[in-house]
Amino acid sequence: MKKLIIAAFIASFFLTISASAQVKPGLVANNHPSTTTAGMIRTADSSRTDAASSTAQLAPDIWGNESLVSLGQDMRQKWANFANTNIPASNMSNIPVSPALTQTYRVGIGDVLDIQLPASLSTKSTLYTVLEGGLLDYPLAKEPLRIGGLTTEAIAARLRTSIKVLDNPSVSVKVRDYASHAVKVIGFVSVPGAKLLRREAVPLYVVLSEAMPMPDATSATLIRAGRSAEVVDLRDTSALSQLVVAGDLIKVSVSSVESTDFFFTGGEINSPGQKPYHAGLTLTQAILASGGPTSTAGGQVRVSRQGADGRLVTTQYNLRGIQIGRIQDPPLQVGDRIEVTRDK
């Protein structure tokens, strides 16, 4: 018992005297306030904008663990194993993008870790910066540990086996400050520059919400090493859900050419005629863009579309069923003809 008390005292002493030497400039160890990031992404400037509120509104189920339910067990296990391999953060751009990456963070150079020994005499947190080469210089380990590319769970497991002054200690590791995963946004945005990620991958629209595209912005070009540049229409909500990873460059642009794509509305609608089409447009959106149904409109809408043989193919939809969610709001295509029927 005396040996355990002495060992615990030594652990507390070393943790206290080493905190200030390991903390990145601008951070304070132990019970003093430190700059943290509550959102999945923040800017890399001194203000360190917190995007927690916007992230929660934009993607409430992307960040929760429940989103993993949609992935097969084999896929989850594959990426769980992949997350625990020692891959330098500098190689993040070469990692295949998977939805599971929105649940994972691998520590990299410059990240600040909060390492605690809950069972020790000291309950104060101690902050340690990940050094060049992905090394962690922890005083209770006999030598620096290479932790670059590991998750916090894997780091805690490695520390438990490396701390010799305590028998099987309980170790808690959290990322206090994120610095190693960044994307860069340029072009027609209000807040350009580097954006730091708190996961291996985040949806494109989360990054753009932080950068705040200007009102006349129409597209974003995603540039990633080893891949062809991809242009994303900012009005296409499905395309905006694709994931971005550290090292990506996002260029937001405006279109210099007016759209030449149209759809057509007629029948019992307040503003019939030719209307500009954009990717992701749905039937109800098109009706609203055409002034909405007239007071004499019925509940049926006909959508006519040109087939491969040049003939029109007409599909009838129940507008009320779409509005109450019983029927999916169908996406439109360029050149579709929409007719709102009269109430019988």
C-alpha positions as CSV (number, residue, x, y, z in Angstrom):
1,M,0.0,0.0,0.0
2,K,2.8,2.4,0.9
3,K,4.4,1.7,-2.5
4,L,1.2,2.6,-4.4
5,I,0.8,5.9,-2.4
6,I,4.4,6.9,-3.2
7,A,3.9,6.0,-6.9
8,A,0.7,8.0,-7.1
9,F,2.5,11.0,-5.5
10,I,5.3,10.8,-8.0
11,A,2.8,10.6,-10.9
12,S,1.0,13.7,-9.6
13,F,4.2,15.6,-9.1
14,F,5.5,14.9,-12.7
15,L,2.1,15.7,-14.2
16,T,2.1,19.1,-12.4
17,I,5.7,20.3,-13.2
18,S,5.5,19.2,-16.9
19,A,2.3,20.8,-17.9
20,S,3.6,24.3,-18.8
21,A,6.4,22.8,-20.8
22,Q,4.1,20.8,-23.0
23,V,1.3,23.2,-23.6
24,K,1.1,24.9,-27.0
25,P,1.3,28.7,-26.8
26,G,-2.0,30.3,-26.0
27,L,-3.2,27.4,-23.8
28,V,-3.0,27.0,-20.1
29,A,-2.8,23.8,-18.2
30,N,-4.8,22.3,-15.4
31,N,-7.8,24.1,-14.1
32,H,-7.3,27.4,-16.0
33,P,-9.5,28.2,-19.1
34,S,-8.3,27.1,-22.4
35,T,-9.5,27.8,-26.0
36,T,-11.6,24.9,-27.1
37,T,-13.7,24.1,-30.1
38,A,-17.2,22.7,-29.6
39,G,-18.1,22.3,-33.3
40,M,-16.8,19.9,-35.9
41,I,-15.0,22.6,-37.7
42,R,-13.5,25.9,-36.9
43,T,-11.4,28.6,-38.6
44,A,-7.7,28.6,-38.2
45,D,-7.4,32.2,-37.2
46,S,-7.1,33.7,-33.8
47,S,-10.8,34.0,-33.4
48,R,-11.3,30.2,-33.8
49,T,-14.9,30.6,-34.7
50,D,-17.2,28.0,-33.0
51,A,-19.5,26.3,-35.5
52,A,-21.3,24.1,-33.0
53,S,-24.7,25.8,-33.4
54,S,-24.7,25.9,-37.2
55,T,-23.4,22.3,-37.3
56,A,-26.2,21.1,-35.0
57,Q,-28.8,22.8,-37.2
58,L,-27.4,21.6,-40.5
59,A,-26.6,18.0,-39.7
60,P,-28.1,16.9,-36.4
61,D,-27.8,13.2,-37.2
62,I,-24.4,13.2,-39.1
63,W,-22.4,13.7,-35.9
64,G,-24.3,11.4,-33.6
65,N,-23.3,7.8,-33.3
66,E,-26.7,6.7,-34.6
67,S,-25.6,7.6,-38.1
68,L,-23.4,4.5,-38.0
69,V,-26.5,2.3,-37.9
70,S,-26.9,2.9,-41.6
71,L,-23.5,1.3,-42.3
72,G,-23.1,-2.4,-42.5
73,Q,-21.3,-4.2,-39.7
74,D,-18.4,-5.2,-42.0
75,M,-17.9,-1.6,-43.1
76,R,-17.9,-0.3,-39.5
77,Q,-15.4,-2.9,-38.5
78,K,-13.2,-2.1,-41.5
79,W,-13.0,1.5,-40.7
80,A,-12.6,0.9,-36.9
81,N,-9.5,-1.1,-37.7
82,F,-8.3,1.5,-40.2
83,A,-8.7,4.3,-37.6
84,N,-6.3,2.5,-35.3
85,T,-3.4,2.2,-37.8
86,N,-0.5,4.6,-37.4
87,I,-1.0,6.9,-40.4
88,P,0.6,10.4,-40.4
89,A,-1.9,13.2,-40.6
90,S,0.0,14.6,-43.6
91,N,-1.2,11.6,-45.6
92,M,-4.9,12.3,-45.0
93,S,-5.6,13.4,-48.6
94,N,-4.8,9.8,-49.7
95,I,-7.4,8.2,-47.5
96,P,-10.5,6.9,-49.2
97,V,-13.6,8.8,-48.1
98,S,-16.2,6.8,-46.2
99,P,-19.2,8.0,-44.1
100,A,-17.6,6.3,-41.1
101,L,-14.9,8.9,-41.2
102,T,-17.3,11.5,-39.8
103,Q,-17.1,9.5,-36.6
104,T,-13.3,9.2,-36.3
105,Y,-10.4,11.6,-35.5
106,R,-6.8,10.5,-35.8
107,V,-4.4,12.8,-33.8
108,G,-1.8,14.7,-35.7
109,I,1.0,17.2,-35.3
110,G,0.0,20.4,-33.4
111,D,-3.1,18.8,-31.7
112,V,-3.3,19.4,-27.9
113,L,-4.3,16.4,-25.8
114,D,-5.9,16.5,-22.4
115,I,-4.5,13.5,-20.6
116,Q,-5.8,12.6,-17.2
117,L,-5.3,9.8,-14.7
118,P,-8.7,9.8,-12.9
119,A,-7.5,7.4,-10.1
120,S,-4.4,9.5,-9.3
121,L,-4.1,11.9,-6.4
122,S,-4.4,14.8,-8.9
123,T,-7.7,15.4,-10.7
124,K,-6.4,18.4,-12.7
125,S,-6.1,18.0,-16.4
126,T,-2.8,18.3,-18.1
127,L,-2.3,19.4,-21.7
128,Y,0.3,18.0,-24.1
129,T,1.0,19.1,-27.7
130,V,1.7,16.5,-30.3
131,L,5.3,17.2,-31.5
132,E,7.0,16.9,-34.9
133,G,7.0,13.3,-36.1
134,G,3.7,12.7,-34.2
135,L,5.5,12.2,-30.9
136,L,4.1,12.6,-27.4
137,D,6.6,13.5,-24.7
138,Y,4.7,12.3,-21.6
139,P,6.6,12.4,-18.3
140,L,5.4,9.1,-16.9
141,A,6.4,7.2,-20.0
142,K,10.0,6.2,-20.1
143,E,10.4,7.5,-23.7
144,P,8.5,9.7,-26.2
145,L,5.6,7.8,-27.8
146,R,4.8,7.9,-31.5
147,I,1.0,8.5,-31.6
148,G,0.5,10.4,-34.9
149,G,-2.4,8.8,-36.7
150,L,-3.9,7.1,-33.6
151,T,-7.3,7.7,-32.1
152,T,-7.6,8.9,-28.5
153,E,-8.7,5.5,-27.5
154,A,-5.6,3.9,-29.0
155,I,-3.4,6.6,-27.4
156,A,-5.0,5.8,-24.0
157,A,-4.3,2.1,-24.4
158,R,-0.7,2.8,-25.4
159,L,-0.2,5.0,-22.3
160,R,-1.6,2.4,-20.0
161,T,1.1,0.0,-21.1
162,S,3.9,2.7,-21.1
163,I,3.3,4.1,-17.6
164,K,5.5,2.0,-15.3
165,V,5.1,3.8,-12.0
166,L,1.5,2.7,-11.7
167,D,0.0,-0.7,-12.0
168,N,-2.5,-0.8,-14.9
169,P,-3.5,2.9,-14.5
170,S,-6.8,4.3,-15.8
171,V,-6.0,6.9,-18.5
172,S,-8.4,9.3,-20.2
173,V,-7.3,11.1,-23.4
174,K,-9.3,13.8,-25.2
175,V,-8.3,16.3,-27.9
176,R,-8.4,19.7,-26.3
177,D,-7.4,21.8,-29.4
178,Y,-7.5,20.6,-33.0
179,A,-4.8,21.8,-35.4
180,S,-3.7,19.0,-37.7
181,H,-6.7,18.6,-40.0
182,A,-7.5,21.5,-42.3
183,V,-9.2,22.4,-45.6
184,K,-8.8,25.7,-47.4
185,V,-11.7,27.7,-48.8
186,I,-11.1,30.5,-51.3
187,G,-13.1,32.6,-53.8
188,F,-16.5,34.2,-53.3
189,V,-16.9,33.7,-49.5
190,S,-17.1,36.1,-46.6
191,V,-14.7,34.1,-44.4
192,P,-12.0,32.6,-46.6
193,G,-8.9,30.7,-45.4
194,A,-8.1,27.5,-43.5
195,K,-10.9,25.6,-41.7
196,L,-9.9,23.1,-39.1
197,L,-11.8,19.8,-38.9
198,R,-12.6,17.8,-35.8
199,R,-13.3,14.6,-37.8
200,E,-11.4,12.8,-40.6
201,A,-14.2,14.0,-43.0
202,V,-17.1,16.4,-42.8
203,P,-19.9,17.2,-45.4
204,L,-19.1,20.0,-47.8
205,Y,-22.0,22.1,-46.8
206,V,-20.7,22.2,-43.2
207,V,-17.4,23.7,-44.4
208,L,-19.3,26.2,-46.7
209,S,-21.5,27.3,-43.8
210,E,-18.4,28.3,-41.9
211,A,-16.9,30.1,-45.0
212,M,-20.3,31.8,-45.7
213,P,-20.6,31.9,-49.6
214,M,-21.6,35.3,-51.0
215,P,-25.2,35.6,-52.3
216,D,-24.2,35.5,-56.0
217,A,-22.0,32.3,-55.5
218,T,-23.2,29.5,-57.7
219,S,-20.6,26.7,-57.5
220,A,-17.8,25.2,-55.6
221,T,-14.8,23.4,-57.1
222,L,-13.4,20.6,-54.9
223,I,-9.7,20.0,-55.5
224,R,-8.0,17.0,-54.0
225,A,-4.5,15.6,-54.6
226,G,-4.6,12.6,-57.0
227,R,-8.1,13.3,-58.2
228,S,-9.7,15.4,-60.9
229,A,-11.3,18.6,-59.8
230,E,-15.0,18.3,-59.2
231,V,-17.5,21.2,-59.7
232,V,-20.5,21.2,-57.3
233,D,-23.7,23.2,-57.9
234,L,-24.4,25.1,-54.7
235,R,-28.1,24.6,-55.3
236,D,-27.8,20.8,-55.5
237,T,-28.4,19.7,-51.9
238,S,-27.5,16.1,-52.5
239,A,-24.1,17.0,-54.0
240,L,-23.3,19.3,-51.1
241,S,-23.5,16.3,-48.8
242,Q,-20.3,14.7,-50.2
243,L,-17.4,14.6,-47.7
244,V,-14.3,16.6,-47.7
245,V,-11.0,15.6,-45.9
246,A,-7.9,17.3,-44.7
247,G,-5.8,18.8,-47.5
248,D,-8.8,19.6,-49.8
249,L,-9.0,23.0,-51.5
250,I,-12.5,24.4,-52.1
251,K,-12.9,27.3,-54.6
252,V,-16.3,29.0,-54.6
253,S,-17.2,30.8,-57.8
254,V,-20.0,32.7,-59.5
255,S,-21.4,31.8,-62.9
256,S,-20.8,34.3,-65.7
257,V,-23.3,32.7,-68.0
258,E,-27.1,32.8,-67.5
259,S,-28.7,29.4,-67.2
260,T,-30.1,28.0,-70.5
261,D,-31.9,25.2,-68.8
262,F,-35.7,25.5,-68.3
263,F,-38.8,23.7,-67.3
264,F,-42.4,24.7,-68.2
265,T,-45.5,25.2,-66.2
266,G,-49.2,25.6,-67.2
267,G,-52.7,24.9,-66.2
268,E,-54.1,26.1,-62.9
269,I,-51.0,27.9,-61.8
270,N,-50.6,31.6,-61.0
271,S,-47.5,32.3,-63.1
272,P,-47.3,29.8,-65.9
273,G,-44.6,29.8,-68.5
274,Q,-40.9,29.0,-69.0
275,K,-38.9,28.9,-65.8
276,P,-35.1,28.5,-65.1
277,Y,-34.1,25.0,-64.0
278,H,-31.4,24.1,-61.5
279,A,-30.1,20.8,-60.3
280,G,-32.0,19.3,-57.5
281,L,-35.3,21.0,-58.3
282,T,-38.4,19.2,-57.1
283,L,-42.0,19.3,-58.3
284,T,-43.3,21.3,-55.3
285,Q,-40.4,23.7,-55.6
286,A,-41.2,24.3,-59.3
287,I,-44.9,24.9,-58.5
288,L,-44.0,27.5,-55.8
289,A,-41.5,29.1,-58.2
290,S,-44.4,29.5,-60.6
291,G,-46.6,31.4,-58.2
292,G,-48.3,28.4,-56.7
293,P,-51.7,26.8,-57.7
294,T,-54.7,28.9,-58.4
295,S,-57.9,28.9,-56.2
296,T,-59.6,26.6,-58.7
297,A,-56.7,24.1,-58.9
298,G,-57.3,20.4,-58.1
299,G,-55.0,18.0,-56.3
300,Q,-53.5,16.4,-59.4
301,V,-50.4,17.4,-61.3
302,R,-49.2,16.0,-64.6
303,V,-45.5,15.9,-65.4
304,S,-44.6,15.2,-69.0
305,R,-41.0,14.3,-69.9
306,Q,-39.5,13.5,-73.3
307,G,-38.4,9.9,-73.6
308,A,-35.4,8.5,-75.5
309,D,-37.6,8.0,-78.6
310,G,-38.6,11.7,-78.5
311,R,-42.2,10.9,-77.3
312,L,-43.6,12.6,-74.2
313,V,-44.2,10.3,-71.2
314,T,-46.7,11.7,-68.7
315,T,-46.8,10.8,-65.0
316,Q,-49.6,12.0,-62.7
317,Y,-48.9,13.0,-59.0
318,N,-51.2,13.7,-56.1
319,L,-50.1,17.1,-54.8
320,R,-51.8,16.6,-51.4
321,G,-50.0,13.3,-50.9
322,I,-46.7,14.9,-51.6
323,Q,-47.4,17.8,-49.1
324,I,-48.3,15.4,-46.2
325,G,-45.3,13.3,-46.9
326,R,-47.1,10.2,-48.1
327,I,-45.5,10.5,-51.6
328,Q,-42.0,11.5,-52.3
329,D,-41.5,14.9,-53.8
330,P,-40.2,13.9,-57.3
331,P,-37.1,15.5,-58.7
332,L,-37.5,17.3,-62.1
333,Q,-35.3,17.2,-65.2
334,V,-34.5,19.9,-67.7
335,G,-37.4,20.4,-70.1
336,D,-40.1,18.9,-67.9
337,R,-43.6,20.1,-68.5
338,I,-45.8,20.6,-65.4
339,E,-49.6,21.0,-65.7
340,V,-51.7,21.6,-62.6
341,T,-55.2,20.4,-63.2
342,R,-58.5,22.1,-62.4
343,D,-60.6,21.0,-59.5
344,K,-63.6,18.9,-60.7
